[in-house]
């Protein structure tokens, strides 16, 4: 179970909508990967199965290392004039780049 990470209703609705277009039993994976101009970036993808290192909440997977870095975060989905995207408010983030895609811890 994914603890200490809050998902807004908008985020859950969007995840469910995206998964409705995938094979039954698919998962939505959220991860933190190295890269971007500030050192880390969020990664959203699909997976067919959970691994031993995954925390599972319904149809959402987060590996244990990423979950530690996301502790205390809120994951939302916003539909704005500049586009639609998942927005993560992470209290552990020290800074982020101008484009808002990468961050440092």
matplotlib code that plots the C-alpha trace (Angstrom):
import matplotlib.pyplot as plt

x = [0.0, 1.2, 1.3, 2.0, 1.3, -2.0, -3.8, -6.5, -9.8, -8.7, -5.6, -7.5, -10.1, -7.4, -5.4, -8.6, -9.4, -6.0, -6.0, -9.5, -7.7, -5.1, -5.3, -7.4, -5.1, -2.7, -1.1, -0.2, 3.4, 4.9, 8.6, 11.4, 14.4, 17.7, 17.9, 16.7, 18.5, 18.0, 19.0, 15.6, 12.4, 9.0, 8.2, 4.7, 4.3, 2.2, 3.1, 1.4, 2.6, 3.9, 7.5, 8.7, 10.0, 6.6, 4.1, 0.6, -2.5, -5.4, -4.1, -1.1, 2.5, 5.4, 8.7, 9.9, 12.8, 10.6, 7.9, 10.5, 11.3, 7.6, 6.7, 4.4, 3.6, 0.2, -0.4, -3.0, -4.1, -4.6, -6.2, -4.9, -4.7, -1.1, -2.1, -3.0, -0.6, 0.0, 1.2, 3.2, 3.6, 6.6, 7.8, 11.2, 12.0, 14.6, 14.5, 13.1, 14.1, 12.3, 10.3, 9.0, 9.9, 13.0, 13.9, 16.6, 16.3]
y = [0.0, 3.5, 5.6, 9.2, 10.1, 11.8, 11.4, 14.0, 12.9, 14.5, 12.4, 9.1, 9.9, 10.6, 7.4, 5.3, 7.0, 6.2, 2.7, 2.1, 2.3, -0.4, -4.1, -5.3, -5.7, -2.9, -0.6, 3.1, 3.4, 6.6, 6.7, 9.2, 8.8, 10.6, 13.1, 16.5, 19.8, 19.7, 16.0, 14.1, 13.9, 12.2, 9.3, 8.1, 4.8, 1.6, -1.8, -5.3, -6.5, -5.4, -6.4, -7.4, -3.8, -2.1, -0.6, -1.0, 1.0, -0.2, 0.1, 2.4, 1.2, 3.1, 1.4, 1.7, 4.1, 6.5, 6.2, 7.4, 10.4, 11.1, 10.9, 13.7, 14.6, 15.3, 14.1, 16.0, 16.2, 19.7, 20.8, 24.3, 26.6, 25.5, 21.8, 18.9, 17.2, 15.4, 17.9, 16.7, 18.9, 17.4, 18.9, 17.2, 19.2, 21.9, 23.5, 22.8, 23.9, 26.7, 24.2, 22.5, 19.0, 18.3, 19.0, 18.5, 17.0]
z = [0.0, -0.9, 2.2, 2.8, -0.9, -1.6, -4.9, -5.7, -7.2, -10.6, -10.6, -9.8, -12.5, -15.1, -14.2, -14.5, -17.8, -19.2, -18.0, -19.5, -22.9, -21.9, -21.5, -18.5, -15.5, -16.5, -14.0, -14.0, -12.8, -11.2, -10.7, -10.1, -12.5, -12.8, -15.6, -16.7, -16.0, -12.2, -11.6, -11.2, -13.2, -12.7, -15.0, -15.8, -17.7, -17.9, -16.6, -16.9, -13.5, -10.2, -9.2, -5.7, -5.2, -5.9, -3.6, -4.9, -4.4, -6.6, -10.1, -9.3, -8.8, -7.3, -6.6, -3.0, -3.8, -5.7, -2.9, -0.4, -2.6, -3.0, 0.7, 1.7, -1.9, -3.5, -7.0, -9.0, -12.7, -14.1, -17.4, -18.0, -21.0, -21.6, -21.6, -19.4, -17.1, -13.8, -11.2, -8.2, -5.2, -3.4, -0.1, -0.5, -3.6, -3.1, -6.5, -10.0, -13.5, -15.4, -17.5, -14.4, -15.6, -13.5, -9.9, -7.2, -3.8]

ax = plt.figure().add_subplot(projection="3d")
ax.plot(x, y, z, "-o")
ax.set_aspect("equal")
plt.show()
